[in-house]
Amino acid sequence: MNRNQSHEVMKKRTEKRKHRDELRREYDFSKLGKGVRGKYTARYKAGTNLVLLSPDVAERFPNDRSVNAALRKLLRVARRPVRKPS
């Protein structure tokens, strides 16, 4: 492989990497608003588990209490023994 061929190989890899680093068109950062640095730091340090709900799920729950209540009900149902049909 001569020097020109080596340069072409490196050029192709670099071009692929640049293409891969580009953001997709569907990312619209204008809708996100301004981020807040360290917004959840205190909760993280306290050991709170933060969970991001999908938008369709978040629509059904007005606050963290309602999410926790629903999850606790689900846990109770999951613990119940399965009844076999008679």
ABEGO torsion letter per residue (X at the ends): XBAAAAAAAAAAAAAAAAAAABBBAABBAAAAEBBBBGAAAAAAAAGBBBBBBBAAAAAABABAAAAAAAAAAAAAAAABBBBBBX
